[in-house]
Amino acid sequence: MMPLPPFGKIRAVAAAENEGSARGAMIPAGYMAKRVAATPAWLPVERVSSVYSVSGCISEDFADYIRFWQHNGYWLFNSPETIVAIAREQAIDLGDAVLFFYEVQDRQFDAGAWTPFAPEPSFRTDVHVPPVKVLEGYDVVSFTARTSPECSPLSCNALASEVDTNPRCLLTSLEQARTLLEHGVFKNAEPGPYRIFAVYSVPWPGGV
């Protein structure tokens, strides 16, 4: 594993501007349906059995969805029903797709600092929070173009072989994600900024 200072020490020495509200809050971002992939052969991490990354590089999104222009300002979907409607209109089979709900920290990390960001205002963002959700873990995702999710270095860059993750190739806590970012673990993986997502699995609405 990549060596890091003891966790308690990390918290004690963290810069004041990166503590508390300066790091941001988690807010609803939207939904995505994905075809979850098993761990690829080039990611030799026995503890990882499947990839629940926000990125679509390994576990692909249900479709090339941006061309339908029904996503919200976080480039996700406000409700599962929107995904279902697109799938029916476009004859896309959702039988093997897993439905995810995401929260995102409202500050992104780049060049050693947390800075605020907001959803793209030209798209309606009105996320319907699910009544039932299961937290699977936390992902760190690159947003160089500051539009849709790009790469999840834990999977895309095999950082899961250097830092502790759970069997879904996700981090186990928000604090772990923040700490790894602040200590440069993701620095040479992909260009920033980076955003932190809480990844939840949710049931499909009836009739899917």
Z-matrix of the N, CA and C atoms (Angstrom, degrees):
N
C 1 1.450
C 2 1.522 1 110.88
N 3 1.319 2 116.35 1 150.00
C 4 1.455 3 120.10 2 176.95
C 5 1.522 4 110.04 3 -64.75
N 6 1.353 5 118.57 4 125.72
C 7 1.463 6 119.99 5 -177.62
C 8 1.515 7 111.60 6 -68.42
N 9 1.335 8 115.85 7 136.49
C 10 1.454 9 122.85 8 176.57
C 11 1.516 10 108.22 9 -134.85
N 12 1.316 11 118.64 10 155.75
C 13 1.456 12 120.03 11 173.86
C 14 1.513 13 110.13 12 -59.03
N 15 1.341 14 118.48 13 155.67
C 16 1.464 15 120.30 14 176.41
C 17 1.519 16 110.82 15 -51.50
N 18 1.338 17 115.64 16 140.96
C 19 1.466 18 119.70 17 -172.13
C 20 1.521 19 111.76 18 -57.62
N 21 1.316 20 117.16 19 -42.84
C 22 1.457 21 119.36 20 179.13
C 23 1.509 22 112.37 21 -60.94
N 24 1.320 23 116.35 22 -38.07
C 25 1.463 24 120.70 23 179.30
C 26 1.519 25 110.93 24 -67.84
N 27 1.333 26 116.29 25 -38.57
C 28 1.466 27 120.31 26 178.03
C 29 1.524 28 110.01 27 -56.96
N 30 1.316 29 116.23 28 -46.53
C 31 1.465 30 120.00 29 -178.27
C 32 1.528 31 110.46 30 -65.42
N 33 1.319 32 116.53 31 -35.42
C 34 1.455 33 119.52 32 -176.18
C 35 1.515 34 112.39 33 -70.03
N 36 1.345 35 116.56 34 -32.15
C 37 1.458 36 119.11 35 -174.48
C 38 1.522 37 112.59 36 -100.94
N 39 1.339 38 118.15 37 0.07
C 40 1.467 39 119.87 38 -178.37
C 41 1.524 40 109.98 39 -58.81
N 42 1.312 41 115.74 40 141.93
C 43 1.469 42 120.42 41 -179.48
C 44 1.515 43 110.59 42 -63.14
N 45 1.334 44 115.46 43 144.59
C 46 1.463 45 120.42 44 -175.29
C 47 1.514 46 111.78 45 -60.17
N 48 1.337 47 117.48 46 -36.22
C 49 1.452 48 119.10 47 -177.20
C 50 1.520 49 112.52 48 -70.80
N 51 1.333 50 117.33 49 -13.11
C 52 1.452 51 120.40 50 178.50
C 53 1.516 52 111.99 51 -99.05
N 54 1.317 53 118.30 52 7.04
C 55 1.447 54 122.02 53 -179.32
C 56 1.530 55 110.37 54 -99.32
N 57 1.324 56 114.54 55 157.85
C 58 1.457 57 121.37 56 172.47
C 59 1.508 58 113.38 57 57.13
N 60 1.337 59 116.00 58 -135.18
C 61 1.452 60 121.21 59 -173.14
C 62 1.511 61 112.79 60 -65.98
N 63 1.318 62 118.62 61 -20.85
C 64 1.462 63 120.39 62 179.60
C 65 1.519 64 111.72 63 -64.26
N 66 1.324 65 116.75 64 -23.97
C 67 1.455 66 120.49 65 177.47
C 68 1.520 67 111.86 66 -81.78
N 69 1.302 68 117.91 67 -18.45
C 70 1.452 69 121.19 68 177.49
C 71 1.514 70 113.29 69 101.83
N 72 1.320 71 115.27 70 173.41
C 73 1.461 72 123.48 71 -179.82
C 74 1.522 73 109.38 72 -119.97
N 75 1.328 74 116.41 73 157.76
C 76 1.455 75 121.32 74 177.72
C 77 1.528 76 108.83 75 -86.71
N 78 1.327 77 116.54 76 130.74
C 79 1.458 78 121.66 77 -178.60
C 80 1.527 79 109.62 78 -131.43
N 81 1.330 80 118.58 79 153.11
C 82 1.469 81 120.82 80 179.08
C 83 1.528 82 111.19 81 -61.16
N 84 1.336 83 115.86 82 133.58
C 85 1.464 84 120.59 83 -179.01
C 86 1.515 85 113.12 84 -115.15
N 87 1.342 86 118.02 85 -31.36
C 88 1.449 87 118.90 86 178.45
C 89 1.515 88 113.67 87 138.98
N 90 1.338 89 114.22 88 -168.38
C 91 1.464 90 122.76 89 -173.50
C 92 1.526 91 111.18 90 -119.46
N 93 1.347 92 114.19 91 156.37
C 94 1.459 93 121.22 92 169.80
C 95 1.518 94 108.27 93 -151.19
N 96 1.319 95 115.66 94 143.08
C 97 1.462 96 121.93 95 172.95
C 98 1.521 97 107.87 96 -102.06
N 99 1.323 98 116.03 97 132.03
C 100 1.458 99 120.36 98 -175.09
C 101 1.527 100 110.76 99 -134.80
N 102 1.310 101 114.72 100 152.53
C 103 1.462 102 121.27 101 172.73
C 104 1.527 103 107.30 102 -97.53
N 105 1.319 104 114.43 103 100.74
C 106 1.459 105 120.94 104 -171.42
C 107 1.529 106 110.49 105 -70.45
N 108 1.327 107 115.06 106 130.31
C 109 1.458 108 121.56 107 -179.74
C 110 1.522 109 110.64 108 -101.40
N 111 1.320 110 114.77 109 149.28
C 112 1.461 111 120.09 110 171.05
C 113 1.527 112 108.79 111 -71.17
N 114 1.299 113 116.63 112 165.91
C 115 1.466 114 121.17 113 -179.09
C 116 1.520 115 110.11 114 -59.74
N 117 1.327 116 119.00 115 124.73
C 118 1.471 117 120.35 116 179.31
C 119 1.528 118 111.47 117 -68.62
N 120 1.318 119 115.77 118 157.37
C 121 1.466 120 121.09 119 -176.58
C 122 1.520 121 112.16 120 -62.22
N 123 1.330 122 117.33 121 -29.23
C 124 1.464 123 119.82 122 -177.46
C 125 1.533 124 112.74 123 -81.68
N 126 1.334 125 117.09 124 1.51
C 127 1.463 126 121.03 125 175.64
C 128 1.535 127 107.36 126 -114.13
N 129 1.325 128 117.03 127 82.51
C 130 1.466 129 120.97 128 -171.91
C 131 1.529 130 112.98 129 -79.75
N 132 1.322 131 116.20 130 69.43
C 133 1.463 132 121.60 131 -179.56
C 134 1.521 133 107.21 132 -123.29
N 135 1.307 134 116.71 133 105.61
C 136 1.455 135 120.83 134 -173.14
C 137 1.525 136 112.92 135 -61.57
N 138 1.337 137 117.29 136 -32.14
C 139 1.466 138 118.75 137 -176.00
C 140 1.526 139 112.11 138 -73.20
N 141 1.333 140 118.30 139 -16.12
C 142 1.466 141 121.83 140 -179.27
C 143 1.527 142 109.19 141 -93.34
N 144 1.329 143 115.97 142 120.90
C 145 1.465 144 120.51 143 -179.10
C 146 1.521 145 113.18 144 -104.81
N 147 1.345 146 116.78 145 -26.15
C 148 1.462 147 121.54 146 179.29
C 149 1.511 148 108.69 147 -153.44
N 150 1.327 149 115.57 148 162.88
C 151 1.460 150 120.95 149 -172.61
C 152 1.526 151 109.43 150 -113.38
N 153 1.346 152 115.12 151 110.56
C 154 1.457 153 121.92 152 178.93
C 155 1.531 154 111.66 153 -102.04
N 156 1.305 155 117.61 154 25.21
C 157 1.458 156 122.04 155 -177.10
C 158 1.521 157 111.88 156 -61.07
N 159 1.323 158 115.74 157 149.33
C 160 1.459 159 121.61 158 174.88
C 161 1.529 160 110.15 159 -65.72
N 162 1.302 161 116.82 160 -37.65
C 163 1.463 162 121.86 161 177.55
C 164 1.523 163 110.83 162 -57.92
N 165 1.324 164 115.74 163 149.13
C 166 1.456 165 120.62 164 176.22
C 167 1.516 166 113.73 165 -96.95
N 168 1.313 167 117.56 166 14.50
C 169 1.470 168 120.35 167 -176.36
C 170 1.517 169 112.56 168 -68.48
N 171 1.336 170 118.27 169 -37.77
C 172 1.464 171 121.77 170 -178.91
C 173 1.526 172 109.95 171 -109.56
N 174 1.300 173 117.51 172 -58.98
C 175 1.465 174 121.40 173 173.39
C 176 1.529 175 107.25 174 -91.13
N 177 1.324 176 115.01 175 104.21
C 178 1.465 177 120.34 176 -168.53
C 179 1.526 178 112.69 177 -76.73
N 180 1.330 179 114.80 178 149.67
C 181 1.459 180 120.69 179 171.94
C 182 1.525 181 109.63 180 -64.33
N 183 1.316 182 116.54 181 158.49
C 184 1.462 183 121.35 182 -175.41
C 185 1.525 184 112.85 183 -62.26
N 186 1.331 185 116.95 184 -20.66
C 187 1.469 186 121.58 185 -178.74
C 188 1.523 187 108.91 186 -165.15
N 189 1.323 188 115.34 187 169.32
C 190 1.460 189 121.35 188 169.75
C 191 1.529 190 105.95 189 -78.09
N 192 1.318 191 115.17 190 77.27
C 193 1.453 192 122.01 191 -161.80
C 194 1.524 193 115.50 192 -75.80
N 195 1.305 194 118.40 193 -23.19
C 196 1.464 195 119.88 194 -173.84
C 197 1.531 196 111.35 195 -61.00
N 198 1.314 197 117.04 196 -32.78
C 199 1.468 198 120.42 197 -177.73
C 200 1.530 199 112.88 198 -64.87
N 201 1.327 200 117.62 199 -15.28
C 202 1.464 201 120.47 200 177.91
C 203 1.535 202 111.94 201 -85.14
N 204 1.309 203 117.67 202 -16.10
C 205 1.469 204 123.60 203 175.89
C 206 1.528 205 112.97 204 54.21
N 207 1.324 206 114.97 205 43.16
C 208 1.464 207 119.64 206 176.29
C 209 1.529 208 111.78 207 -119.90
N 210 1.315 209 116.21 208 10.47
C 211 1.463 210 120.11 209 178.77
C 212 1.523 211 110.24 210 -81.94
N 213 1.315 212 116.14 211 169.82
C 214 1.462 213 120.53 212 179.75
C 215 1.529 214 111.20 213 -96.67
N 216 1.325 215 116.19 214 -169.06
C 217 1.458 216 119.88 215 -175.61
C 218 1.510 217 115.00 216 -71.54
N 219 1.336 218 117.18 217 -10.63
C 220 1.461 219 121.60 218 173.30
C 221 1.528 220 110.84 219 -96.66
N 222 1.320 221 116.64 220 5.03
C 223 1.462 222 123.65 221 179.79
C 224 1.528 223 110.90 222 65.46
N 225 1.340 224 114.67 223 32.33
C 226 1.450 225 123.68 224 171.81
C 227 1.526 226 106.55 225 -125.45
N 228 1.330 227 118.02 226 -162.67
C 229 1.458 228 120.26 227 -177.27
C 230 1.525 229 110.84 228 -118.02
N 231 1.331 230 115.85 229 142.89
C 232 1.460 231 120.97 230 -177.81
C 233 1.523 232 113.12 231 -70.03
N 234 1.327 233 117.11 232 -24.97
C 235 1.462 234 120.14 233 -178.29
C 236 1.527 235 110.04 234 -153.82
N 237 1.340 236 117.81 235 156.69
C 238 1.468 237 120.32 236 174.23
C 239 1.519 238 111.82 237 -62.42
N 240 1.316 239 116.60 238 -31.89
C 241 1.466 240 120.02 239 -177.85
C 242 1.521 241 112.19 240 -60.50
N 243 1.329 242 117.11 241 -32.60
C 244 1.468 243 119.44 242 177.32
C 245 1.516 244 110.56 243 -65.70
N 246 1.318 245 117.23 244 -41.30
C 247 1.471 246 121.24 245 177.48
C 248 1.528 247 109.92 246 -62.73
N 249 1.330 248 116.47 247 -45.58
C 250 1.457 249 120.75 248 -179.39
C 251 1.528 250 110.64 249 -61.40
N 252 1.324 251 117.26 250 -42.26
C 253 1.465 252 120.67 251 -179.77
C 254 1.526 253 111.14 252 -63.40
N 255 1.324 254 117.34 253 -42.88
C 256 1.466 255 120.57 254 177.48
C 257 1.517 256 110.21 255 -61.33
N 258 1.325 257 116.59 256 -45.22
C 259 1.463 258 120.73 257 -178.25
C 260 1.529 259 111.05 258 -60.61
N 261 1.319 260 117.05 259 -40.52
C 262 1.464 261 119.92 260 179.37
C 263 1.523 262 111.75 261 -68.83
N 264 1.318 263 116.08 262 -42.14
C 265 1.465 264 119.94 263 179.99
C 266 1.523 265 111.99 264 -65.38
N 267 1.331 266 116.14 265 -34.63
C 268 1.464 267 121.08 266 -174.79
C 269 1.532 268 113.05 267 -101.95
N 270 1.330 269 116.97 268 6.76
C 271 1.467 270 122.29 269 -179.64
C 272 1.536 271 111.51 270 55.64
N 273 1.326 272 115.47 271 47.07
C 274 1.458 273 122.18 272 178.24
C 275 1.527 274 108.62 273 -99.63
N 276 1.312 275 116.55 274 126.46
C 277 1.462 276 121.50 275 -179.63
C 278 1.527 277 109.95 276 -80.15
N 279 1.323 278 116.26 277 121.49
C 280 1.465 279 121.55 278 177.85
C 281 1.526 280 112.44 279 -100.25
N 282 1.330 281 116.27 280 11.00
C 283 1.454 282 120.31 281 -174.37
C 284 1.514 283 114.39 282 -59.31
N 285 1.319 284 117.42 283 -32.93
C 286 1.474 285 120.09 284 -178.64
C 287 1.531 286 111.95 285 -107.27
N 288 1.322 287 117.11 286 13.69
C 289 1.465 288 120.60 287 -176.58
C 290 1.528 289 110.46 288 -94.50
N 291 1.330 290 115.06 289 141.48
C 292 1.459 291 122.61 290 175.89
C 293 1.525 292 107.97 291 -101.67
N 294 1.322 293 116.19 292 135.49
C 295 1.463 294 120.93 293 -179.11
C 296 1.527 295 110.08 294 -93.20
N 297 1.332 296 115.58 295 130.00
C 298 1.459 297 121.74 296 179.81
C 299 1.529 298 110.32 297 -121.44
N 300 1.316 299 114.61 298 146.94
C 301 1.458 300 122.87 299 171.24
C 302 1.521 301 107.29 300 -118.20
N 303 1.342 302 115.73 301 141.22
C 304 1.459 303 120.13 302 -175.83
C 305 1.520 304 112.12 303 -126.10
N 306 1.312 305 113.90 304 142.95
C 307 1.458 306 121.94 305 163.49
C 308 1.515 307 107.11 306 -112.62
N 309 1.322 308 116.93 307 148.32
C 310 1.459 309 120.67 308 179.82
C 311 1.523 310 109.27 309 -127.99
N 312 1.317 311 115.67 310 142.55
C 313 1.462 312 119.01 311 173.63
C 314 1.521 313 107.95 312 -71.47
N 315 1.334 314 116.67 313 134.83
C 316 1.461 315 119.57 314 -172.65
C 317 1.528 316 113.70 315 -81.72
N 318 1.304 317 117.44 316 12.01
C 319 1.459 318 122.46 317 169.76
C 320 1.518 319 108.67 318 -127.80
N 321 1.310 320 115.73 319 139.53
C 322 1.457 321 121.77 320 179.30
C 323 1.519 322 109.98 321 -107.03
N 324 1.329 323 115.80 322 159.63
C 325 1.464 324 120.63 323 -175.30
C 326 1.526 325 109.71 324 -112.77
N 327 1.342 326 115.34 325 126.79
C 328 1.457 327 120.08 326 179.86
C 329 1.522 328 108.55 327 -157.82
N 330 1.328 329 115.91 328 137.96
C 331 1.461 330 121.37 329 177.63
C 332 1.525 331 112.31 330 53.03
N 333 1.329 332 115.92 331 38.50
C 334 1.447 333 120.95 332 174.36
C 335 1.514 334 116.54 333 80.48
N 336 1.328 335 118.16 334 10.99
C 337 1.467 336 120.17 335 -176.45
C 338 1.521 337 110.99 336 -140.80
N 339 1.340 338 114.95 337 152.33
C 340 1.462 339 122.40 338 173.28
C 341 1.531 340 108.57 339 -91.37
N 342 1.319 341 116.10 340 129.68
C 343 1.459 342 120.29 341 179.02
C 344 1.530 343 109.14 342 -132.27
N 345 1.333 344 117.86 343 146.38
C 346 1.469 345 119.60 344 -178.77
C 347 1.520 346 111.97 345 -72.72
N 348 1.328 347 114.96 346 154.83
C 349 1.467 348 120.31 347 171.44
C 350 1.527 349 106.41 348 -146.51
N 351 1.306 350 115.93 349 165.33
C 352 1.460 351 121.14 350 -177.39
C 353 1.525 352 108.98 351 -138.06
N 354 1.334 353 117.39 352 159.40
C 355 1.464 354 119.47 353 176.69
C 356 1.526 355 111.22 354 -63.97
N 357 1.312 356 115.28 355 153.02
C 358 1.460 357 121.40 356 177.79
C 359 1.539 358 108.91 357 -60.85
N 360 1.348 359 118.17 358 118.92
C 361 1.467 360 120.30 359 -172.07
C 362 1.521 361 114.77 360 -71.15
N 363 1.321 362 118.27 361 -15.67
C 364 1.464 363 119.31 362 -178.77
C 365 1.529 364 112.71 363 -76.68
N 366 1.354 365 117.22 364 -9.41
C 367 1.461 366 121.34 365 175.77
C 368 1.526 367 109.06 366 -112.85
N 369 1.316 368 116.46 367 141.32
C 370 1.461 369 120.60 368 178.72
C 371 1.523 370 110.36 369 -70.02
N 372 1.310 371 116.63 370 127.37
C 373 1.462 372 121.90 371 176.83
C 374 1.520 373 108.41 372 -118.22
N 375 1.327 374 114.49 373 106.93
C 376 1.466 375 121.91 374 -178.92
C 377 1.528 376 106.56 375 -146.06
N 378 1.310 377 115.91 376 75.83
C 379 1.455 378 121.77 377 -170.34
C 380 1.522 379 110.84 378 -75.79
N 381 1.333 380 116.36 379 128.71
C 382 1.459 381 122.75 380 175.85
C 383 1.531 382 108.11 381 -87.54
N 384 1.315 383 116.99 382 111.51
C 385 1.468 384 120.96 383 -177.71
C 386 1.532 385 109.15 384 -73.29
N 387 1.334 386 118.06 385 130.44
C 388 1.467 387 119.95 386 -176.69
C 389 1.527 388 111.87 387 -71.14
N 390 1.323 389 116.96 388 145.95
C 391 1.475 390 119.82 389 177.93
C 392 1.522 391 112.80 390 -72.28
N 393 1.345 392 115.79 391 -24.42
C 394 1.464 393 121.41 392 179.72
C 395 1.526 394 108.27 393 -131.14
N 396 1.322 395 116.55 394 130.30
C 397 1.456 396 120.38 395 178.88
C 398 1.523 397 108.85 396 -153.81
N 399 1.320 398 116.25 397 148.31
C 400 1.462 399 122.60 398 179.76
C 401 1.520 400 108.18 399 -120.04
N 402 1.322 401 116.58 400 118.60
C 403 1.456 402 120.66 401 179.43
C 404 1.525 403 109.70 402 -70.71
N 405 1.336 404 115.89 403 121.37
C 406 1.462 405 121.51 404 179.50
C 407 1.527 406 112.19 405 -97.44
N 408 1.336 407 117.90 406 -23.83
C 409 1.452 408 121.35 407 -179.33
C 410 1.515 409 110.92 408 149.23
N 411 1.322 410 115.64 409 -166.52
C 412 1.462 411 122.53 410 -176.28
C 413 1.523 412 109.96 411 -125.60
N 414 1.322 413 115.02 412 139.91
C 415 1.460 414 120.42 413 179.70
C 416 1.524 415 109.53 414 -121.58
N 417 1.320 416 115.55 415 150.10
C 418 1.464 417 123.10 416 174.76
C 419 1.521 418 106.74 417 -112.12
N 420 1.334 419 116.81 418 124.93
C 421 1.465 420 121.30 419 -169.06
C 422 1.520 421 110.35 420 -129.81
N 423 1.327 422 116.05 421 138.57
C 424 1.464 423 120.40 422 178.84
C 425 1.525 424 110.58 423 -83.77
N 426 1.341 425 115.00 424 145.65
C 427 1.469 426 122.38 425 -179.48
C 428 1.528 427 109.09 426 -138.82
N 429 1.313 428 116.92 427 58.87
C 430 1.462 429 120.58 428 -177.89
C 431 1.521 430 111.75 429 -58.53
N 432 1.334 431 116.66 430 -42.74
C 433 1.467 432 120.88 431 -179.93
C 434 1.526 433 112.24 432 -82.80
N 435 1.344 434 116.13 433 -8.17
C 436 1.464 435 122.92 434 179.37
C 437 1.531 436 112.48 435 58.93
N 438 1.344 437 115.02 436 35.48
C 439 1.468 438 120.28 437 175.89
C 440 1.524 439 108.44 438 -123.79
N 441 1.323 440 117.58 439 -101.86
C 442 1.460 441 121.38 440 -178.66
C 443 1.527 442 111.46 441 -86.88
N 444 1.346 443 117.63 442 160.07
C 445 1.466 444 120.49 443 178.55
C 446 1.529 445 111.45 444 -57.98
N 447 1.305 446 115.23 445 140.53
C 448 1.461 447 120.56 446 -178.34
C 449 1.525 448 111.05 447 -108.19
N 450 1.326 449 118.41 448 -93.61
C 451 1.461 450 120.72 449 -176.95
C 452 1.521 451 112.01 450 -113.00
N 453 1.322 452 114.89 451 146.75
C 454 1.463 453 123.03 452 172.67
C 455 1.529 454 106.41 453 -109.11
N 456 1.330 455 118.71 454 97.11
C 457 1.462 456 120.08 455 -172.51
C 458 1.528 457 115.67 456 -58.30
N 459 1.329 458 118.45 457 -24.28
C 460 1.462 459 118.87 458 176.96
C 461 1.516 460 110.71 459 -57.10
N 462 1.325 461 117.02 460 -37.71
C 463 1.458 462 121.05 461 177.90
C 464 1.524 463 111.67 462 -102.49
N 465 1.318 464 117.22 463 -52.37
C 466 1.466 465 120.70 464 -174.35
C 467 1.530 466 112.67 465 -59.98
N 468 1.320 467 116.91 466 -37.83
C 469 1.463 468 122.16 467 -178.37
C 470 1.527 469 112.46 468 -108.50
N 471 1.324 470 116.16 469 12.08
C 472 1.468 471 122.57 470 176.02
C 473 1.521 472 113.81 471 59.80
N 474 1.345 473 117.85 472 27.74
C 475 1.457 474 119.52 473 177.41
C 476 1.527 475 112.12 474 -67.09
N 477 1.329 476 117.17 475 -15.84
C 478 1.461 477 119.70 476 176.51
C 479 1.522 478 111.53 477 -64.08
N 480 1.325 479 117.65 478 -16.69
C 481 1.461 480 120.55 479 176.25
C 482 1.525 481 111.89 480 -81.69
N 483 1.352 482 116.40 481 -7.78
C 484 1.468 483 120.72 482 -177.73
C 485 1.520 484 113.45 483 -116.36
N 486 1.326 485 117.59 484 -21.07
C 487 1.470 486 121.05 485 179.45
C 488 1.522 487 108.86 486 -127.92
N 489 1.314 488 115.93 487 157.45
C 490 1.460 489 120.92 488 -179.68
C 491 1.522 490 111.34 489 -70.57
N 492 1.327 491 116.20 490 130.29
C 493 1.459 492 122.56 491 173.42
C 494 1.522 493 108.10 492 -131.90
N 495 1.316 494 115.47 493 172.81
C 496 1.458 495 119.73 494 173.43
C 497 1.530 496 109.70 495 -92.61
N 498 1.330 497 119.54 496 -178.71
C 499 1.472 498 120.75 497 -178.34
C 500 1.520 499 114.58 498 -63.33
N 501 1.330 500 118.55 499 -12.04
C 502 1.471 501 121.83 500 179.32
C 503 1.529 502 111.79 501 -95.66
N 504 1.312 503 117.30 502 9.19
C 505 1.474 504 122.71 503 -178.44
C 506 1.526 505 110.91 504 64.44
N 507 1.321 506 115.31 505 36.60
C 508 1.457 507 122.49 506 178.60
C 509 1.521 508 109.45 507 -124.97
N 510 1.323 509 116.07 508 158.91
C 511 1.457 510 121.49 509 174.83
C 512 1.524 511 109.44 510 -78.51
N 513 1.317 512 115.95 511 157.45
C 514 1.453 513 119.61 512 -172.15
C 515 1.520 514 114.32 513 -91.48
N 516 1.325 515 118.22 514 -12.92
C 517 1.460 516 119.49 515 -179.63
C 518 1.519 517 110.95 516 -152.29
N 519 1.322 518 114.76 517 158.18
C 520 1.458 519 121.08 518 174.97
C 521 1.523 520 110.07 519 -63.65
N 522 1.313 521 116.50 520 -40.21
C 523 1.462 522 120.35 521 -179.52
C 524 1.528 523 111.28 522 -62.67
N 525 1.324 524 116.85 523 -38.70
C 526 1.460 525 119.80 524 177.26
C 527 1.524 526 110.68 525 -61.98
N 528 1.326 527 117.14 526 -44.49
C 529 1.463 528 120.97 527 179.89
C 530 1.521 529 111.05 528 -62.03
N 531 1.336 530 117.12 529 -45.90
C 532 1.463 531 120.67 530 179.45
C 533 1.524 532 111.50 531 -61.92
N 534 1.323 533 115.86 532 -43.28
C 535 1.460 534 120.43 533 -177.41
C 536 1.527 535 111.60 534 -64.62
N 537 1.321 536 116.75 535 -43.94
C 538 1.462 537 120.13 536 179.52
C 539 1.527 538 111.19 537 -62.64
N 540 1.314 539 117.40 538 -39.67
C 541 1.457 540 120.66 539 177.14
C 542 1.529 541 110.88 540 -64.72
N 543 1.312 542 116.54 541 -47.37
C 544 1.462 543 120.87 542 -176.30
C 545 1.522 544 112.61 543 -66.12
N 546 1.313 545 117.58 544 -22.54
C 547 1.456 546 121.30 545 179.54
C 548 1.526 547 112.55 546 -102.99
N 549 1.316 548 117.18 547 17.02
C 550 1.460 549 121.54 548 168.61
C 551 1.500 550 116.73 549 75.64
N 552 1.324 551 118.79 550 15.37
C 553 1.459 552 120.32 551 -177.80
C 554 1.536 553 111.76 552 -64.99
N 555 1.335 554 116.84 553 -31.47
C 556 1.466 555 120.63 554 -179.27
C 557 1.531 556 112.77 555 -94.69
N 558 1.299 557 117.45 556 1.57
C 559 1.466 558 122.48 557 -168.29
C 560 1.521 559 113.22 558 -57.21
N 561 1.320 560 118.38 559 -42.05
C 562 1.463 561 121.54 560 -175.18
C 563 1.527 562 113.08 561 -102.67
N 564 1.327 563 116.59 562 14.44
C 565 1.465 564 119.68 563 -178.93
C 566 1.530 565 111.51 564 -83.83
N 567 1.316 566 116.70 565 -59.14
C 568 1.460 567 123.66 566 -179.79
C 569 1.523 568 108.17 567 -143.60
N 570 1.334 569 118.16 568 156.35
C 571 1.470 570 119.01 569 173.56
C 572 1.527 571 110.47 570 -63.57
N 573 1.332 572 116.57 571 145.10
C 574 1.464 573 121.28 572 178.30
C 575 1.515 574 111.20 573 -84.35
N 576 1.318 575 114.82 574 -172.28
C 577 1.458 576 128.41 575 2.84
C 578 1.525 577 112.59 576 -74.94
N 579 1.346 578 114.29 577 164.22
C 580 1.450 579 121.94 578 176.97
C 581 1.525 580 109.97 579 -111.79
N 582 1.324 581 115.00 580 143.62
C 583 1.456 582 121.31 581 176.11
C 584 1.527 583 109.43 582 -124.82
N 585 1.319 584 115.83 583 145.14
C 586 1.461 585 121.95 584 -179.03
C 587 1.525 586 109.56 585 -100.23
N 588 1.323 587 115.72 586 130.68
C 589 1.458 588 122.24 587 178.56
C 590 1.519 589 110.65 588 -119.42
N 591 1.323 590 116.14 589 137.94
C 592 1.459 591 121.89 590 164.55
C 593 1.522 592 107.11 591 -88.38
N 594 1.316 593 116.81 592 129.47
C 595 1.465 594 122.21 593 -174.40
C 596 1.527 595 108.81 594 -108.71
N 597 1.332 596 116.03 595 120.70
C 598 1.455 597 121.71 596 179.15
C 599 1.537 598 109.08 597 -119.08
N 600 1.310 599 116.58 598 139.17
C 601 1.476 600 119.65 599 166.79
C 602 1.529 601 107.07 600 -91.25
N 603 1.317 602 115.66 601 141.71
C 604 1.465 603 121.26 602 -178.70
C 605 1.517 604 109.07 603 -136.92
N 606 1.343 605 118.10 604 152.74
C 607 1.460 606 120.49 605 178.13
C 608 1.529 607 110.80 606 -73.99
N 609 1.308 608 114.35 607 150.21
C 610 1.461 609 119.17 608 173.93
C 611 1.526 610 110.06 609 -70.00
N 612 1.326 611 117.50 610 148.22
C 613 1.468 612 119.18 611 173.88
C 614 1.523 613 110.07 612 -65.49
N 615 1.302 614 116.65 613 158.84
C 616 1.465 615 120.84 614 -176.83
C 617 1.515 616 112.41 615 -57.67
N 618 1.330 617 115.24 616 143.12
C 619 1.453 618 120.85 617 176.09
C 620 1.495 619 115.64 618 94.27
N 621 1.333 620 118.76 619 -1.27
C 622 1.474 621 119.93 620 -179.99
C 623 1.514 622 108.37 621 -81.69
